[in-house]
Amino acid sequence: MTSTITTRPGTNDLKLYNEAQWYAGYTAARHEKRVAEHLTQRGIEHFLPLYETIHRWNNGRHRVQLPLFPGYIFVRIALQERLRVLELPGFVRLVGFNSLPHSLPETDINKMKEALNKGVLAEPYPYLTAGTRVEIRNGPLQGMTGILLRRQNKCRVVISIDLIMRSMAVEIDARDVVPVRNSSGRTIPAGTSTGATTVYV
């Protein structure tokens, strides 16, 4: 479905319309890789986060790469060129509000790319909404804030894209996170001043 801008664009609207930004795209079920192939063929910059897991079939166990955020892929386009992705087989729509796609911070996309490129182990994780907010001080995710989660004496980082309500979990050293506090020194709870992308630890 094609999204439209119903108001007459002003200066800021034209900038949004003409400049390439990152958007989340919703795909048909199990079409993420096929959509990524079509985007590559068209020369459209995109990012499909994958994780490696082992699946068992009748002929044995095999390592496979699956999408970290099933049903979604990230594309970097200007809105004036959105038809180039909307007409692709398997691509359903750009995610946004009130029929207008909502862009994602490029820094967040780059940090996710860097973490995966550096071999950070990741896997899908249920979308989180509660916990104590912390800040990551070291590594490719440095500067991002999120929620502290400890399991079996390990710290895990759950990177959540609030726009699509999807998350992925990565392990992190407990020494690399610190509590986030407000001006009165109190710990900030989850759900306070969140952006398009939130990191839950």
PyRosetta script that sets phi, psi and omega in degrees:
from pyrosetta import init, pose_from_sequence

init()
pose = pose_from_sequence("MTSTITTRPGTNDLKLYNEAQWYAGYTAARHEKRVAEHLTQRGIEHFLPLYETIHRWNNGRHRVQLPLFPGYIFVRIALQERLRVLELPGFVRLVGFNSLPHSLPETDINKMKEALNKGVLAEPYPYLTAGTRVEIRNGPLQGMTGILLRRQNKCRVVISIDLIMRSMAVEIDARDVVPVRNSSGRTIPAGTSTGATTVYV")
pose.set_psi(1, 130.0)
pose.set_omega(1, -178.3)
pose.set_phi(2, -80.1)
pose.set_psi(2, 129.7)
pose.set_omega(2, 176.8)
pose.set_phi(3, -87.6)
pose.set_psi(3, 149.5)
pose.set_omega(3, -177.5)
pose.set_phi(4, -129.2)
pose.set_psi(4, 153.6)
pose.set_omega(4, 173.9)
pose.set_phi(5, -102.7)
pose.set_psi(5, 112.8)
pose.set_omega(5, -171.5)
pose.set_phi(6, -85.7)
pose.set_psi(6, -21.0)
pose.set_omega(6, -179.2)
pose.set_phi(7, -96.5)
pose.set_psi(7, 156.0)
pose.set_omega(7, 177.8)
pose.set_phi(8, -68.5)
pose.set_psi(8, 123.0)
pose.set_omega(8, -174.0)
pose.set_phi(9, -67.8)
pose.set_psi(9, 134.4)
pose.set_omega(9, 172.7)
pose.set_phi(10, -94.7)
pose.set_psi(10, -163.0)
pose.set_omega(10, -177.5)
pose.set_phi(11, -61.9)
pose.set_psi(11, -46.8)
pose.set_omega(11, -179.1)
pose.set_phi(12, -67.2)
pose.set_psi(12, -37.5)
pose.set_omega(12, 179.0)
pose.set_phi(13, -64.7)
pose.set_psi(13, -41.3)
pose.set_omega(13, 179.0)
pose.set_phi(14, -64.4)
pose.set_psi(14, -38.1)
pose.set_omega(14, 178.3)
pose.set_phi(15, -63.5)
pose.set_psi(15, -44.6)
pose.set_omega(15, 177.7)
pose.set_phi(16, -63.1)
pose.set_psi(16, -38.3)
pose.set_omega(16, -175.8)
pose.set_phi(17, -71.7)
pose.set_psi(17, -34.2)
pose.set_omega(17, -172.2)
pose.set_phi(18, -99.0)
pose.set_psi(18, -22.5)
pose.set_omega(18, -176.3)
pose.set_phi(19, -94.3)
pose.set_psi(19, 140.5)
pose.set_omega(19, -179.9)
pose.set_phi(20, -71.6)
pose.set_psi(20, 130.7)
pose.set_omega(20, 176.6)
pose.set_phi(21, -138.5)
pose.set_psi(21, 167.3)
pose.set_omega(21, -180.0)
pose.set_phi(22, -86.2)
pose.set_psi(22, 134.9)
pose.set_omega(22, 176.8)
pose.set_phi(23, -133.2)
pose.set_psi(23, 152.8)
pose.set_omega(23, 173.6)
pose.set_phi(24, -90.5)
pose.set_psi(24, 132.9)
pose.set_omega(24, 178.2)
pose.set_phi(25, -113.2)
pose.set_psi(25, 136.2)
pose.set_omega(25, 178.5)
pose.set_phi(26, -93.7)
pose.set_psi(26, 130.4)
pose.set_omega(26, -177.5)
pose.set_phi(27, -114.1)
pose.set_psi(27, 165.3)
pose.set_omega(27, 171.8)
pose.set_phi(28, -65.7)
pose.set_psi(28, 156.9)
pose.set_omega(28, -177.3)
pose.set_phi(29, -56.8)
pose.set_psi(29, 129.8)
pose.set_omega(29, 177.2)
pose.set_phi(30, 61.0)
pose.set_psi(30, 28.2)
pose.set_omega(30, 177.6)
pose.set_phi(31, -112.9)
pose.set_psi(31, 10.2)
pose.set_omega(31, -175.5)
pose.set_phi(32, -59.6)
pose.set_psi(32, -47.7)
pose.set_omega(32, -177.7)
pose.set_phi(33, -69.1)
pose.set_psi(33, -37.4)
pose.set_omega(33, 178.5)
pose.set_phi(34, -64.6)
pose.set_psi(34, -41.8)
pose.set_omega(34, 177.1)
pose.set_phi(35, -62.9)
pose.set_psi(35, -40.7)
pose.set_omega(35, 178.6)
pose.set_phi(36, -60.8)
pose.set_psi(36, -38.2)
pose.set_omega(36, 177.6)
pose.set_phi(37, -63.5)
pose.set_psi(37, -43.7)
pose.set_omega(37, 178.7)
pose.set_phi(38, -63.6)
pose.set_psi(38, -39.6)
pose.set_omega(38, 178.9)
pose.set_phi(39, -64.0)
pose.set_psi(39, -40.4)
pose.set_omega(39, 177.1)
pose.set_phi(40, -61.7)
pose.set_psi(40, -44.2)
pose.set_omega(40, -179.6)
pose.set_phi(41, -61.8)
pose.set_psi(41, -31.9)
pose.set_omega(41, -179.7)
pose.set_phi(42, -90.9)
pose.set_psi(42, -1.6)
pose.set_omega(42, 178.5)
pose.set_phi(43, 72.1)
pose.set_psi(43, 29.2)
pose.set_omega(43, -179.6)
pose.set_phi(44, -98.4)
pose.set_psi(44, 125.8)
pose.set_omega(44, -179.4)
pose.set_phi(45, -64.7)
pose.set_psi(45, 134.3)
pose.set_omega(45, -178.8)
pose.set_phi(46, -152.4)
pose.set_psi(46, 169.6)
pose.set_omega(46, -179.2)
pose.set_phi(47, -144.8)
pose.set_psi(47, 116.4)
pose.set_omega(47, 176.5)
pose.set_phi(48, -116.7)
pose.set_psi(48, 97.0)
pose.set_omega(48, -179.8)
pose.set_phi(49, -65.5)
pose.set_psi(49, 129.8)
pose.set_omega(49, -179.4)
pose.set_phi(50, -123.6)
pose.set_psi(50, 155.5)
pose.set_omega(50, 172.7)
pose.set_phi(51, -132.9)
pose.set_psi(51, 154.9)
pose.set_omega(51, -178.0)
pose.set_phi(52, -101.5)
pose.set_psi(52, 133.8)
pose.set_omega(52, 178.5)
pose.set_phi(53, -144.3)
pose.set_psi(53, 172.8)
pose.set_omega(53, -179.1)
pose.set_phi(54, -110.8)
pose.set_psi(54, 125.9)
pose.set_omega(54, 176.7)
pose.set_phi(55, -111.7)
pose.set_psi(55, 144.4)
pose.set_omega(55, 178.5)
pose.set_phi(56, -104.4)
pose.set_psi(56, 125.7)
pose.set_omega(56, 174.7)
pose.set_phi(57, -123.0)
pose.set_psi(57, 178.5)
pose.set_omega(57, -178.6)
pose.set_phi(58, -60.2)
pose.set_psi(58, -29.1)
pose.set_omega(58, -178.7)
pose.set_phi(59, -94.3)
pose.set_psi(59, 14.6)
pose.set_omega(59, 175.1)
pose.set_phi(60, 120.4)
pose.set_psi(60, -169.0)
pose.set_omega(60, -179.3)
pose.set_phi(61, -97.0)
pose.set_psi(61, 137.9)
pose.set_omega(61, -177.1)
pose.set_phi(62, -136.6)
pose.set_psi(62, 143.2)
pose.set_omega(62, 174.9)
pose.set_phi(63, -83.2)
pose.set_psi(63, 131.2)
pose.set_omega(63, 179.5)
pose.set_phi(64, -133.7)
pose.set_psi(64, 156.0)
pose.set_omega(64, 175.6)
pose.set_phi(65, -107.8)
pose.set_psi(65, 125.5)
pose.set_omega(65, -177.6)
pose.set_phi(66, -123.5)
pose.set_psi(66, 156.4)
pose.set_omega(66, 179.3)
pose.set_phi(67, -64.9)
pose.set_psi(67, 136.0)
pose.set_omega(67, 175.5)
pose.set_phi(68, -69.5)
pose.set_psi(68, -32.1)
pose.set_omega(68, 179.4)
pose.set_phi(69, -120.1)
pose.set_psi(69, 82.8)
pose.set_omega(69, -176.1)
pose.set_phi(70, -52.9)
pose.set_psi(70, 131.3)
pose.set_omega(70, 178.6)
pose.set_phi(71, 89.9)
pose.set_psi(71, 2.5)
pose.set_omega(71, -176.8)
pose.set_phi(72, -136.6)
pose.set_psi(72, 150.4)
pose.set_omega(72, 173.9)
pose.set_phi(73, -144.3)
pose.set_psi(73, 151.0)
pose.set_omega(73, -179.6)
pose.set_phi(74, -103.9)
pose.set_psi(74, 135.8)
pose.set_omega(74, -180.0)
pose.set_phi(75, -129.1)
pose.set_psi(75, 145.8)
pose.set_omega(75, 177.7)
pose.set_phi(76, -111.5)
pose.set_psi(76, 105.9)
pose.set_omega(76, -177.1)
pose.set_phi(77, -145.1)
pose.set_psi(77, 164.3)
pose.set_omega(77, 167.0)
pose.set_phi(78, -89.9)
pose.set_psi(78, 143.7)
pose.set_omega(78, -176.5)
pose.set_phi(79, -58.4)
pose.set_psi(79, -28.5)
pose.set_omega(79, 179.4)
pose.set_phi(80, -65.9)
pose.set_psi(80, -15.9)
pose.set_omega(80, 179.9)
pose.set_phi(81, -107.0)
pose.set_psi(81, 14.2)
pose.set_omega(81, -172.8)
pose.set_phi(82, -62.4)
pose.set_psi(82, -26.2)
pose.set_omega(82, 179.2)
pose.set_phi(83, -62.0)
pose.set_psi(83, -25.4)
pose.set_omega(83, 179.6)
pose.set_phi(84, -63.7)
pose.set_psi(84, -28.3)
pose.set_omega(84, 177.7)
pose.set_phi(85, -99.9)
pose.set_psi(85, -33.5)
pose.set_omega(85, -177.9)
pose.set_phi(86, -65.1)
pose.set_psi(86, -26.1)
pose.set_omega(86, -178.7)
pose.set_phi(87, -89.4)
pose.set_psi(87, -0.1)
pose.set_omega(87, -179.9)
pose.set_phi(88, -72.0)
pose.set_psi(88, 140.5)
pose.set_omega(88, 176.0)
pose.set_phi(89, -60.6)
pose.set_psi(89, 128.2)
pose.set_omega(89, 178.6)
pose.set_phi(90, 91.7)
pose.set_psi(90, -12.5)
pose.set_omega(90, 177.3)
pose.set_phi(91, -91.2)
pose.set_psi(91, 122.1)
pose.set_omega(91, -173.4)
pose.set_phi(92, -91.9)
pose.set_psi(92, -55.2)
pose.set_omega(92, -177.0)
pose.set_phi(93, -166.8)
pose.set_psi(93, 164.0)
pose.set_omega(93, 170.0)
pose.set_phi(94, -88.1)
pose.set_psi(94, 138.3)
pose.set_omega(94, -175.4)
pose.set_phi(95, -82.9)
pose.set_psi(95, 136.0)
pose.set_omega(95, 179.4)
pose.set_phi(96, -173.2)
pose.set_psi(96, -156.4)
pose.set_omega(96, -178.4)
pose.set_phi(97, -129.9)
pose.set_psi(97, 143.8)
pose.set_omega(97, 176.6)
pose.set_phi(98, 51.8)
pose.set_psi(98, 42.3)
pose.set_omega(98, 176.8)
pose.set_phi(99, 70.0)
pose.set_psi(99, 6.7)
pose.set_omega(99, 178.5)
pose.set_phi(100, -114.6)
pose.set_psi(100, 124.4)
pose.set_omega(100, 179.8)
pose.set_phi(101, -58.1)
pose.set_psi(101, 143.3)
pose.set_omega(101, -179.0)
pose.set_phi(102, -109.9)
pose.set_psi(102, 124.2)
pose.set_omega(102, -176.4)
pose.set_phi(103, -77.5)
pose.set_psi(103, 158.3)
pose.set_omega(103, 178.3)
pose.set_phi(104, -111.2)
pose.set_psi(104, 148.9)
pose.set_omega(104, 179.0)
pose.set_phi(105, -61.5)
pose.set_psi(105, 128.8)
pose.set_omega(105, -179.9)
pose.set_phi(106, -62.9)
pose.set_psi(106, -32.9)
pose.set_omega(106, 179.8)
pose.set_phi(107, -62.7)
pose.set_psi(107, -36.7)
pose.set_omega(107, 179.5)
pose.set_phi(108, -68.2)
pose.set_psi(108, -41.8)
pose.set_omega(108, 177.6)
pose.set_phi(109, -62.1)
pose.set_psi(109, -44.1)
pose.set_omega(109, -179.2)
pose.set_phi(110, -63.5)
pose.set_psi(110, -37.9)
pose.set_omega(110, 179.2)
pose.set_phi(111, -67.0)
pose.set_psi(111, -38.8)
pose.set_omega(111, 176.2)
pose.set_phi(112, -64.6)
pose.set_psi(112, -42.7)
pose.set_omega(112, 177.5)
pose.set_phi(113, -58.5)
pose.set_psi(113, -48.5)
pose.set_omega(113, -177.0)
pose.set_phi(114, -62.2)
pose.set_psi(114, -42.9)
pose.set_omega(114, -179.5)
pose.set_phi(115, -60.9)
pose.set_psi(115, -44.6)
pose.set_omega(115, -179.2)
pose.set_phi(116, -70.9)
pose.set_psi(116, -38.5)
pose.set_omega(116, 178.6)
pose.set_phi(117, -64.7)
pose.set_psi(117, -28.9)
pose.set_omega(117, -180.0)
pose.set_phi(118, -87.3)
pose.set_psi(118, 7.7)
pose.set_omega(118, 174.3)
pose.set_phi(119, 84.4)
pose.set_psi(119, 15.9)
pose.set_omega(119, 176.6)
pose.set_phi(120, -63.5)
pose.set_psi(120, 126.6)
pose.set_omega(120, -178.9)
pose.set_phi(121, -71.5)
pose.set_psi(121, 129.7)
pose.set_omega(121, -176.7)
pose.set_phi(122, -138.1)
pose.set_psi(122, 156.5)
pose.set_omega(122, 176.3)
pose.set_phi(123, -157.1)
pose.set_psi(123, 157.8)
pose.set_omega(123, 178.0)
pose.set_phi(124, -62.1)
pose.set_psi(124, 150.9)
pose.set_omega(124, -179.4)
pose.set_phi(125, -147.4)
pose.set_psi(125, 145.2)
pose.set_omega(125, 178.8)
pose.set_phi(126, -57.2)
pose.set_psi(126, 142.9)
pose.set_omega(126, 179.5)
pose.set_phi(127, -61.7)
pose.set_psi(127, 127.8)
pose.set_omega(127, -176.3)
pose.set_phi(128, -101.7)
pose.set_psi(128, 149.0)
pose.set_omega(128, 178.9)
pose.set_phi(129, -134.8)
pose.set_psi(129, -1.0)
pose.set_omega(129, -176.2)
pose.set_phi(130, -139.2)
pose.set_psi(130, 152.0)
pose.set_omega(130, 177.9)
pose.set_phi(131, 142.7)
pose.set_psi(131, 178.9)
pose.set_omega(131, 179.8)
pose.set_phi(132, -91.6)
pose.set_psi(132, 126.6)
pose.set_omega(132, -176.1)
pose.set_phi(133, -75.8)
pose.set_psi(133, 137.0)
pose.set_omega(133, 178.2)
pose.set_phi(134, -133.7)
pose.set_psi(134, 167.7)
pose.set_omega(134, 175.7)
pose.set_phi(135, -119.1)
pose.set_psi(135, 137.4)
pose.set_omega(135, 177.4)
pose.set_phi(136, -85.5)
pose.set_psi(136, 125.4)
pose.set_omega(136, -174.0)
pose.set_phi(137, -101.7)
pose.set_psi(137, -16.9)
pose.set_omega(137, -177.9)
pose.set_phi(138, -138.8)
pose.set_psi(138, 161.7)
pose.set_omega(138, 176.9)
pose.set_phi(139, 89.6)
pose.set_psi(139, -179.0)
pose.set_omega(139, -176.0)
pose.set_phi(140, -64.1)
pose.set_psi(140, -19.8)
pose.set_omega(140, 179.8)
pose.set_phi(141, -97.5)
pose.set_psi(141, 14.5)
pose.set_omega(141, -177.4)
pose.set_phi(142, -54.7)
pose.set_psi(142, 134.6)
pose.set_omega(142, 177.0)
pose.set_phi(143, 97.2)
pose.set_psi(143, -15.7)
pose.set_omega(143, 179.6)
pose.set_phi(144, -84.9)
pose.set_psi(144, 150.7)
pose.set_omega(144, -178.6)
pose.set_phi(145, -115.8)
pose.set_psi(145, 158.3)
pose.set_omega(145, -178.3)
pose.set_phi(146, -175.4)
pose.set_psi(146, -148.9)
pose.set_omega(146, -172.4)
pose.set_phi(147, -121.1)
pose.set_psi(147, 137.9)
pose.set_omega(147, -177.5)
pose.set_phi(148, -80.5)
pose.set_psi(148, 125.8)
pose.set_omega(148, 178.0)
pose.set_phi(149, -133.9)
pose.set_psi(149, 120.0)
pose.set_omega(149, 178.6)
pose.set_phi(150, -114.1)
pose.set_psi(150, 132.5)
pose.set_omega(150, 176.9)
pose.set_phi(151, -141.9)
pose.set_psi(151, 126.6)
pose.set_omega(151, 178.2)
pose.set_phi(152, 52.2)
pose.set_psi(152, 49.6)
pose.set_omega(152, 177.3)
pose.set_phi(153, 62.9)
pose.set_psi(153, 20.9)
pose.set_omega(153, 178.3)
pose.set_phi(154, -124.9)
pose.set_psi(154, 150.7)
pose.set_omega(154, 173.7)
pose.set_phi(155, -99.2)
pose.set_psi(155, 137.7)
pose.set_omega(155, 178.0)
pose.set_phi(156, -126.1)
pose.set_psi(156, 140.5)
pose.set_omega(156, 177.3)
pose.set_phi(157, -101.6)
pose.set_psi(157, 122.3)
pose.set_omega(157, 176.1)
pose.set_phi(158, -108.2)
pose.set_psi(158, 106.9)
pose.set_omega(158, -179.7)
pose.set_phi(159, -86.5)
pose.set_psi(159, 118.0)
pose.set_omega(159, -177.0)
pose.set_phi(160, -113.0)
pose.set_psi(160, 133.4)
pose.set_omega(160, 172.6)
pose.set_phi(161, -97.5)
pose.set_psi(161, 100.9)
pose.set_omega(161, -175.0)
pose.set_phi(162, -58.3)
pose.set_psi(162, -33.9)
pose.set_omega(162, -176.5)
pose.set_phi(163, -60.6)
pose.set_psi(163, -36.7)
pose.set_omega(163, -178.0)
pose.set_phi(164, -109.7)
pose.set_psi(164, -1.7)
pose.set_omega(164, 179.4)
pose.set_phi(165, 54.0)
pose.set_psi(165, 50.5)
pose.set_omega(165, 177.0)
pose.set_phi(166, -129.0)
pose.set_psi(166, 151.0)
pose.set_omega(166, -176.7)
pose.set_phi(167, -139.4)
pose.set_psi(167, 156.5)
pose.set_omega(167, 169.7)
pose.set_phi(168, -134.9)
pose.set_psi(168, 146.7)
pose.set_omega(168, -177.2)
pose.set_phi(169, -108.5)
pose.set_psi(169, 135.6)
pose.set_omega(169, 174.6)
pose.set_phi(170, -133.4)
pose.set_psi(170, 149.8)
pose.set_omega(170, 178.6)
pose.set_phi(171, -82.0)
pose.set_psi(171, 147.5)
pose.set_omega(171, -179.4)
pose.set_phi(172, -146.5)
pose.set_psi(172, 150.3)
pose.set_omega(172, 177.5)
pose.set_phi(173, -71.5)
pose.set_psi(173, 131.4)
pose.set_omega(173, -178.7)
pose.set_phi(174, -59.1)
pose.set_psi(174, -25.8)
pose.set_omega(174, 180.0)
pose.set_phi(175, -73.2)
pose.set_psi(175, -11.2)
pose.set_omega(175, -177.2)
pose.set_phi(176, -94.5)
pose.set_psi(176, 7.9)
pose.set_omega(176, 177.9)
pose.set_phi(177, -127.1)
pose.set_psi(177, 148.2)
pose.set_omega(177, 176.5)
pose.set_phi(178, -135.4)
pose.set_psi(178, 149.5)
pose.set_omega(178, 178.9)
pose.set_phi(179, -63.9)
pose.set_psi(179, 144.4)
pose.set_omega(179, 174.3)
pose.set_phi(180, -95.6)
pose.set_psi(180, 126.1)
pose.set_omega(180, -177.3)
pose.set_phi(181, -122.7)
pose.set_psi(181, 153.4)
pose.set_omega(181, 177.5)
pose.set_phi(182, -85.2)
pose.set_psi(182, -174.9)
pose.set_omega(182, -175.5)
pose.set_phi(183, -63.2)
pose.set_psi(183, -22.9)
pose.set_omega(183, 179.5)
pose.set_phi(184, -89.7)
pose.set_psi(184, 0.8)
pose.set_omega(184, 177.8)
pose.set_phi(185, 90.1)
pose.set_psi(185, 2.8)
pose.set_omega(185, -179.6)
pose.set_phi(186, -85.8)
pose.set_psi(186, 146.6)
pose.set_omega(186, 177.9)
pose.set_phi(187, -67.6)
pose.set_psi(187, 136.4)
pose.set_omega(187, -178.9)
pose.set_phi(188, -85.9)
pose.set_psi(188, 125.1)
pose.set_omega(188, 179.4)
pose.set_phi(189, -76.1)
pose.set_psi(189, 163.0)
pose.set_omega(189, 176.6)
pose.set_phi(190, -63.9)
pose.set_psi(190, 152.7)
pose.set_omega(190, 179.1)
pose.set_phi(191, 90.1)
pose.set_psi(191, 1.9)
pose.set_omega(191, 179.4)
pose.set_phi(192, -103.0)
pose.set_psi(192, 122.5)
pose.set_omega(192, 177.0)
pose.set_phi(193, 52.6)
pose.set_psi(193, 52.2)
pose.set_omega(193, 177.8)
pose.set_phi(194, -85.7)
pose.set_psi(194, 151.1)
pose.set_omega(194, 176.6)
pose.set_phi(195, -104.5)
pose.set_psi(195, -160.5)
pose.set_omega(195, -179.2)
pose.set_phi(196, -68.5)
pose.set_psi(196, -29.6)
pose.set_omega(196, 179.6)
pose.set_phi(197, -124.2)
pose.set_psi(197, 131.9)
pose.set_omega(197, -179.9)
pose.set_phi(198, -126.1)
pose.set_psi(198, 142.7)
pose.set_omega(198, 176.6)
pose.set_phi(199, -107.3)
pose.set_psi(199, 124.1)
pose.set_omega(199, 177.8)
pose.set_phi(200, -107.2)
pose.set_psi(200, 126.4)
pose.set_omega(200, -176.2)
pose.set_phi(201, -111.7)
pose.dump_pdb("model.pdb")
